[in-house]
Amino acid sequence: MSANHNIVSLIERKRNGERWTNEEIQHIVTAVCRKSIQESQIGALLMAVRLKDMDTEETVALTTSMINSGRVLGDLWPDEWRHLVVDKHSTGGVGDKVSLVLAPALAACGLKVPMISGRSLGHTGGTLDKLESIPGYNVIQSTDAVVRILNEVGCCIVGQTEDLVPADRIIYGIRDVTATVDSIPLIVASILSKKVAEGLRALVLDIKVGKGAMSSNEDTMHRLAKALVSTGNRLNTKTTGFLTSMNSPIGKTVGNALEVAEAIQCLQGQGSRSLVELITKQGGQLLSDAQLTASSTDGERRIAESLTDGSALERFQKMIIAQGVDSKKAEELCRKGADIWTVLPKADMVSNVIATTSGYLSEIDALTCANVCRDLGAGRTMAGQALDFAVGLEIVKELGDFVREGDVIIKLHHTRPLDPNHLDRLRDSISVDKCPVEYSLILEQLTS
């Protein structure tokens, strides 16, 4: 039987709602990597999965086969700290600069964090793009360099290497053009194959739901969260999921350089409530799961201390130097009281958005904020598009704060003249209630 004929049979069986064996899934992934089947057949396989789903066993088998399609970073870690390797992944949000703070905070607490991140596409921001707004920061690092940086600093934030999970790059590219991006088993395999290949002791997953997330449907994102956590734990990686709200931006900035500035402010012990909540909760869980603290509560305390005693900031400074930033620029960037904009790109125009009524700030529509910033150059509409790192917005007030009519709520940083609708859209994104509102980003925590 030819390979192509066998693939046709597998397409038919999944189309008819049957399950694949582990060996059949391995055969599919091998054929994808060897390019021994047609792209149209890969698309048909993916659509069959999208329509008929996969059970947990199949999802675990797919993830495992994808991990083994390339180099496994976990094989490179030295014995003295391979038990300390952890990571975090977010499904993507607006103003999500958590990784920029969390990675050095975890390193300051004794963990190793080989954070492999992505770029922006659509309305969600990319961690790599934010860091590239720092002049000299190099997201492309060899596996040898990653090991060296982890040894010396404890954390790095880099792009995916060519030899890490090559099956995912092929499959994701085809998912993107076959309307199968939203398939839960395919999302799970894509995310976890890259993370588990890092040889992690523990993993935290931040699954966003709301206006600025992958989906605003809480049931859908809850199913995704459960599938991610279940599969991660089945693959011998202690996995915890946090279902978090993405109706409003995280923290007080959206946009690449502005988010770096806010991250550094947080590392100096001056973070916003929403940002610090996510960092301490997720970091505390990882410290507990790696058995460096007796409980997640103790871990949260350790993470909070690293933000106030300067140890996390020191790790951040060392990390950006190790990844190419000039040491003098890194020192100036991280020095308390310094003018951070002598290093980071700064927009030459700022326009204010004011409150039209008095009350308690209850929401700022995250999707509107992201779309306005993207329209002005802070985000991409197609892969590879150049970004304007200086563009973005500052949110002057925090959710729950009392605001008065006429107060400035948002400062929009831009480098070209605005269309009138930009400020109108941002003004309409602001919701104010008469009664005080309690606000927490974390909706649920999942451990199994």
C-alpha positions as CSV (number, residue, x, y, z in Angstrom):
1,M,0.0,0.0,0.0
2,S,1.5,3.4,-1.0
3,A,1.9,6.2,1.6
4,N,-0.6,8.4,-0.2
5,H,-3.2,5.6,-0.3
6,N,-2.7,5.0,3.4
7,I,-3.2,8.8,4.0
8,V,-6.4,8.7,2.0
9,S,-7.7,5.9,4.2
10,L,-6.8,7.9,7.4
11,I,-8.6,10.9,6.1
12,E,-11.7,8.8,5.4
13,R,-11.7,7.2,8.8
14,K,-11.4,10.5,10.7
15,R,-14.0,12.0,8.4
16,N,-16.3,9.2,9.5
17,G,-15.7,9.9,13.1
18,E,-13.2,7.0,13.8
19,R,-10.2,7.4,16.0
20,W,-6.5,7.1,14.9
21,T,-4.0,4.8,16.7
22,N,-0.7,6.2,18.0
23,E,1.2,4.6,15.2
24,E,-1.1,6.1,12.6
25,I,-0.6,9.6,14.1
26,Q,3.1,9.1,14.1
27,H,2.9,8.1,10.4
28,I,1.0,11.3,9.6
29,V,3.5,13.6,11.4
30,T,6.5,11.8,9.8
31,A,4.9,12.1,6.4
32,V,4.3,15.8,7.0
33,C,7.9,16.5,7.9
34,R,9.3,14.4,5.0
35,K,6.8,16.1,2.6
36,S,5.8,12.7,1.3
37,I,2.1,13.8,1.2
38,Q,0.4,16.6,-0.6
39,E,-0.5,19.9,1.2
40,S,-4.1,19.3,0.1
41,Q,-4.1,16.0,2.0
42,I,-2.7,17.7,5.1
43,G,-5.5,20.2,4.8
44,A,-8.0,17.4,4.5
45,L,-6.6,15.7,7.6
46,L,-6.8,18.9,9.6
47,M,-10.3,19.6,8.5
48,A,-11.3,16.1,9.5
49,V,-9.9,16.7,12.9
50,R,-11.6,20.1,13.1
51,L,-15.0,18.5,12.3
52,K,-14.7,15.2,14.1
53,D,-12.4,16.1,17.0
54,M,-9.7,14.0,18.7
55,D,-10.0,12.3,22.1
56,T,-7.4,12.8,24.8
57,E,-5.3,9.8,23.8
58,E,-5.1,11.0,20.2
59,T,-4.2,14.6,21.3
60,V,-1.4,13.2,23.5
61,A,-0.1,11.1,20.7
62,L,-0.2,14.0,18.2
63,T,1.7,16.3,20.7
64,T,4.3,13.6,21.4
65,S,4.9,12.9,17.7
66,M,5.3,16.7,17.0
67,I,7.8,17.0,19.9
68,N,9.9,14.2,18.5
69,S,9.8,15.7,15.0
70,G,12.8,17.9,16.0
71,R,15.4,18.6,18.6
72,V,14.3,18.3,22.2
73,L,15.8,21.1,24.3
74,G,15.3,19.2,27.5
75,D,18.0,16.8,26.5
76,L,20.6,19.7,26.6
77,W,20.0,20.8,30.2
78,P,22.7,19.9,32.7
79,D,21.9,17.6,35.6
80,E,22.5,20.3,38.2
81,W,19.5,22.4,37.1
82,R,17.3,20.3,34.8
83,H,14.8,19.9,37.6
84,L,14.4,23.7,37.9
85,V,13.2,24.4,34.3
86,V,9.8,26.0,34.1
87,D,7.9,28.2,31.6
88,K,4.6,30.1,31.0
89,H,2.5,30.5,27.9
90,S,-0.3,32.9,27.2
91,T,-2.9,32.4,24.4
92,G,-2.5,36.1,23.6
93,G,-4.0,39.3,24.8
94,V,-3.9,43.1,24.7
95,G,-1.2,44.8,26.8
96,D,0.1,41.4,27.9
97,K,3.7,42.1,29.1
98,V,3.5,39.5,31.9
99,S,6.4,37.4,30.4
100,L,8.8,40.4,30.4
101,V,8.5,40.6,34.2
102,L,7.7,37.0,35.1
103,A,10.8,35.4,33.5
104,P,13.4,37.5,35.4
105,A,11.3,37.3,38.6
106,L,11.4,33.5,38.4
107,A,15.1,33.5,37.7
108,A,15.7,35.7,40.7
109,C,13.9,33.1,42.8
110,G,16.2,30.3,41.6
111,L,14.3,28.8,38.5
112,K,15.5,28.5,34.9
113,V,13.2,29.9,32.3
114,P,13.9,29.2,28.6
115,M,10.9,31.2,27.3
116,I,10.2,30.6,23.6
117,S,7.8,33.3,22.5
118,G,6.1,34.6,19.3
119,R,5.3,37.7,17.3
120,S,2.1,39.7,16.9
121,L,-0.4,38.9,14.2
122,G,-3.8,40.5,14.2
123,H,-4.8,42.4,17.3
124,T,-2.7,40.6,20.0
125,G,0.8,41.8,20.8
126,G,3.9,39.7,20.5
127,T,6.5,39.4,23.3
128,L,9.4,39.3,20.8
129,D,8.2,42.5,19.1
130,K,8.1,44.3,22.5
131,L,11.6,43.2,23.4
132,E,12.9,44.2,19.9
133,S,11.9,47.8,20.7
134,I,15.0,47.8,22.9
135,P,17.9,48.6,20.5
136,G,20.2,45.7,20.1
137,Y,17.9,43.0,21.6
138,N,18.4,39.8,19.6
139,V,15.6,37.2,19.8
140,I,17.5,34.7,17.6
141,Q,19.7,32.6,19.7
142,S,21.3,29.2,19.1
143,T,20.6,26.3,21.4
144,D,24.1,26.6,22.7
145,A,23.5,30.3,23.5
146,V,20.3,29.5,25.3
147,V,22.1,27.0,27.6
148,R,24.8,29.6,28.2
149,I,22.3,32.3,29.1
150,L,20.3,30.1,31.4
151,N,23.6,29.1,33.1
152,E,24.7,32.7,33.6
153,V,21.4,34.6,34.0
154,G,18.6,32.1,34.6
155,C,16.2,33.2,31.9
156,C,16.0,34.1,28.2
157,I,13.2,35.1,25.9
158,V,13.8,34.0,22.4
159,G,12.1,33.0,19.1
160,Q,11.6,29.4,18.0
161,T,14.7,27.7,16.6
162,E,14.5,26.0,13.2
163,D,15.1,22.6,14.7
164,L,12.5,22.8,17.5
165,V,9.2,21.1,16.6
166,P,9.4,21.5,12.8
167,A,6.1,19.7,12.3
168,D,4.3,22.5,14.1
169,R,5.6,25.2,11.6
170,I,4.3,23.1,8.7
171,I,1.0,22.2,10.2
172,Y,0.3,25.7,11.6
173,G,1.0,27.3,8.2
174,I,-1.7,25.1,6.6
175,R,-4.1,25.5,9.5
176,D,-3.9,29.3,8.9
177,V,-5.3,28.9,5.3
178,T,-7.7,26.0,5.9
179,A,-10.0,27.5,8.6
180,T,-8.8,25.0,11.1
181,V,-7.0,27.4,13.5
182,D,-9.8,27.1,16.1
183,S,-9.6,23.3,16.4
184,I,-8.9,22.6,20.1
185,P,-6.8,19.4,19.7
186,L,-4.7,21.2,17.1
187,I,-4.2,24.2,19.3
188,V,-3.3,22.0,22.2
189,A,-0.7,20.0,20.2
190,S,0.8,23.2,18.8
191,I,1.2,25.0,22.1
192,L,2.3,22.0,24.2
193,S,4.7,20.4,21.7
194,K,6.9,23.5,21.8
195,K,6.7,23.8,25.6
196,V,7.2,20.2,26.5
197,A,10.1,20.0,24.1
198,E,11.8,22.5,26.6
199,G,12.0,19.7,29.2
200,L,9.9,21.5,31.8
201,R,9.4,20.6,35.4
202,A,6.3,22.8,35.5
203,L,4.2,24.9,33.1
204,V,1.6,27.6,33.7
205,L,-0.9,28.4,30.9
206,D,-2.7,31.7,30.8
207,I,-5.9,31.1,28.8
208,K,-7.5,34.4,27.9
209,V,-11.2,34.9,27.4
210,G,-13.0,38.1,26.4
211,K,-13.2,40.9,23.9
212,G,-9.4,41.0,23.3
213,A,-8.8,37.3,23.4
214,M,-8.8,34.5,20.8
215,S,-12.4,34.0,21.8
216,S,-15.0,35.7,23.9
217,N,-16.9,32.5,24.5
218,E,-16.1,31.3,28.0
219,D,-17.3,27.8,27.4
220,T,-15.0,27.3,24.5
221,M,-12.0,28.7,26.3
222,H,-12.8,26.6,29.4
223,R,-12.8,23.5,27.2
224,L,-9.4,24.6,25.7
225,A,-8.0,25.2,29.2
226,K,-9.1,21.8,30.4
227,A,-7.6,20.1,27.3
228,L,-4.3,21.9,27.7
229,V,-4.0,21.1,31.4
230,S,-5.0,17.5,31.0
231,T,-2.7,16.9,28.1
232,G,0.3,18.7,29.7
233,N,0.0,16.6,32.8
234,R,-0.3,13.4,30.7
235,L,3.0,14.4,29.2
236,N,4.7,14.4,32.6
237,T,4.8,18.2,32.8
238,K,3.2,19.6,35.9
239,T,0.6,21.9,34.3
240,T,-1.7,24.5,35.7
241,G,-4.1,26.7,33.8
242,F,-5.4,30.1,34.6
243,L,-8.6,31.3,32.8
244,T,-8.2,35.1,32.8
245,S,-10.3,38.0,31.6
246,M,-9.3,39.8,28.5
247,N,-12.1,42.4,28.3
248,S,-9.8,45.2,29.2
249,P,-6.0,45.6,28.6
250,I,-3.6,44.2,31.1
251,G,-1.8,46.9,33.1
252,K,-1.7,50.5,31.9
253,T,-0.1,50.4,28.4
254,V,-0.6,48.9,25.0
255,G,2.1,49.1,22.4
256,N,5.7,47.8,22.1
257,A,8.0,50.3,23.7
258,L,5.4,51.5,26.1
259,E,4.8,48.0,27.4
260,V,8.6,47.6,27.9
261,A,8.6,50.8,29.9
262,E,5.7,49.5,32.0
263,A,7.4,46.2,32.6
264,I,10.6,47.9,33.8
265,Q,8.4,50.1,36.1
266,C,6.9,46.9,37.5
267,L,10.4,45.4,38.0
268,Q,11.2,48.5,40.0
269,G,8.3,47.7,42.4
270,Q,5.7,50.0,40.9
271,G,3.5,47.7,38.8
272,S,-0.2,48.2,38.3
273,R,-2.7,46.0,40.3
274,S,-3.8,43.8,37.3
275,L,-0.2,43.2,36.1
276,V,1.2,42.3,39.5
277,E,-1.8,40.0,40.2
278,L,-1.0,37.9,37.2
279,I,2.7,37.8,37.8
280,T,2.5,36.9,41.4
281,K,-0.2,34.3,41.0
282,Q,1.4,32.5,38.1
283,G,4.9,32.9,39.4
284,G,3.9,31.6,42.8
285,Q,2.3,28.5,41.3
286,L,5.5,27.7,39.3
287,L,7.7,28.1,42.4
288,S,5.4,25.7,44.3
289,D,5.1,23.2,41.4
290,A,9.0,23.2,41.2
291,Q,9.0,22.6,44.9
292,L,11.1,25.7,45.7
293,T,8.3,26.9,48.1
294,A,6.0,25.0,50.4
295,S,2.9,26.5,48.8
296,S,1.8,28.8,46.0
297,T,1.1,31.5,48.6
298,D,4.7,31.3,49.7
299,G,5.7,31.5,46.1
300,E,3.6,34.6,45.5
301,R,5.3,36.2,48.4
302,R,8.7,35.4,46.9
303,I,7.8,36.7,43.5
304,A,6.5,40.0,45.1
305,E,9.7,40.4,47.0
306,S,11.8,40.0,43.9
307,L,9.9,42.9,42.4
308,T,10.6,45.2,45.3
309,D,14.1,44.2,46.3
310,G,15.6,44.8,42.8
311,S,16.6,41.1,42.2
312,A,14.2,40.6,39.3
313,L,15.2,43.9,37.7
314,E,18.9,42.8,38.0
315,R,18.1,39.6,36.1
316,F,16.2,41.5,33.4
317,Q,19.2,43.8,32.9
318,K,21.5,40.8,32.7
319,M,19.2,39.0,30.3
320,I,18.9,41.9,27.8
321,I,22.7,42.3,27.8
322,A,23.2,38.6,27.2
323,Q,20.8,38.9,24.2
324,G,22.7,41.8,22.6
325,V,21.8,45.1,24.3
326,D,24.7,47.4,25.0
327,S,25.6,47.3,28.7
328,K,25.4,51.1,29.1
329,K,22.0,51.3,27.4
330,A,20.8,48.4,29.6
331,E,22.0,50.1,32.7
332,E,20.3,53.4,31.7
333,L,17.1,51.6,30.9
334,C,16.9,49.9,34.3
335,R,18.3,52.7,36.5
336,K,15.6,54.1,38.8
337,G,14.9,57.7,38.0
338,A,16.5,57.6,34.6
339,D,14.8,58.9,31.4
340,I,13.9,55.6,29.8
341,W,13.1,57.4,26.5
342,T,16.7,58.1,25.9
343,V,16.9,54.4,25.0
344,L,13.4,53.4,23.8
345,P,11.7,54.9,20.8
346,K,9.3,57.7,21.7
347,A,6.3,59.0,19.7
348,D,6.4,62.7,19.0
349,M,2.6,63.2,19.3
350,V,0.3,62.4,22.2
351,S,-3.5,62.9,22.1
352,N,-5.8,62.6,25.1
353,V,-9.0,60.8,25.5
354,I,-11.2,62.1,28.3
355,A,-14.1,60.7,30.4
356,T,-17.5,62.0,29.3
357,T,-19.1,61.2,32.6
358,S,-18.2,60.7,36.3
359,G,-18.2,57.3,38.0
360,Y,-16.1,54.2,38.5
361,L,-14.0,52.9,35.6
362,S,-15.4,49.5,34.9
363,E,-14.0,48.6,31.4
364,I,-11.8,49.8,28.6
365,D,-12.6,47.6,25.5
366,A,-9.4,45.7,24.8
367,L,-10.2,44.9,21.2
368,T,-10.8,48.5,20.4
369,C,-7.5,49.6,22.0
370,A,-5.6,46.9,20.1
371,N,-7.2,47.7,16.8
372,V,-6.5,51.5,17.1
373,C,-2.9,50.8,17.9
374,R,-2.6,48.3,15.1
375,D,-4.1,50.8,12.6
376,L,-1.4,53.4,13.7
377,G,1.4,50.9,13.2
378,A,1.9,49.1,16.5
379,G,0.6,45.7,15.2
380,R,0.5,43.6,12.0
381,T,-2.1,42.8,9.5
382,M,0.2,40.3,7.7
383,A,3.2,38.3,8.8
384,G,6.6,40.1,8.4
385,Q,5.1,43.6,8.4
386,A,7.4,46.2,10.0
387,L,6.2,47.8,13.2
388,D,6.3,51.3,14.7
389,F,7.6,50.5,18.1
390,A,6.8,54.0,19.5
391,V,3.0,53.8,18.8
392,G,0.7,52.8,21.6
393,L,-1.5,54.0,24.4
394,E,-1.3,54.7,28.2
395,I,-4.2,54.1,30.4
396,V,-4.0,56.8,33.1
397,K,-6.5,55.3,35.5
398,E,-6.9,51.7,36.7
399,L,-10.2,49.7,36.6
400,G,-12.1,50.4,39.7
401,D,-10.8,54.0,40.1
402,F,-13.2,56.9,40.4
403,V,-13.0,59.2,37.5
404,R,-14.6,62.6,36.9
405,E,-16.0,64.0,33.7
406,G,-13.2,65.7,31.8
407,D,-10.4,63.5,33.4
408,V,-7.8,62.1,31.0
409,I,-8.3,58.3,30.8
410,I,-6.1,57.4,27.8
411,K,-3.1,59.0,26.2
412,L,-2.6,57.9,22.6
413,H,1.0,58.0,21.4
414,H,1.3,58.3,17.7
415,T,3.8,59.2,15.0
416,R,1.4,60.3,12.2
417,P,-1.8,62.5,12.2
418,L,-4.9,60.8,13.5
419,D,-8.2,60.2,11.7
420,P,-11.0,61.7,13.8
421,N,-12.5,58.2,14.4
422,H,-9.4,57.0,16.3
423,L,-10.1,59.1,19.4
424,D,-13.9,58.6,19.0
425,R,-13.4,54.8,19.0
426,L,-11.2,55.0,22.1
427,R,-13.7,57.3,23.9
428,D,-16.5,54.9,23.1
429,S,-14.4,52.0,24.5
430,I,-14.6,53.5,28.0
431,S,-17.3,52.2,30.4
432,V,-18.1,54.0,33.7
433,D,-20.5,52.8,36.4
434,K,-22.1,54.7,39.2
435,C,-21.3,52.0,41.8
436,P,-17.8,50.8,42.8
437,V,-16.6,47.7,40.9
438,E,-14.4,44.9,42.2
439,Y,-12.0,43.6,39.5
440,S,-9.9,40.5,39.3
441,L,-8.4,39.2,36.1
442,I,-8.3,35.6,37.3
443,L,-11.6,33.8,36.6
444,E,-10.6,30.2,37.4
445,Q,-7.5,28.1,38.1
446,L,-7.3,24.5,36.7
447,T,-4.9,21.8,37.8
448,S,-6.3,18.7,36.2
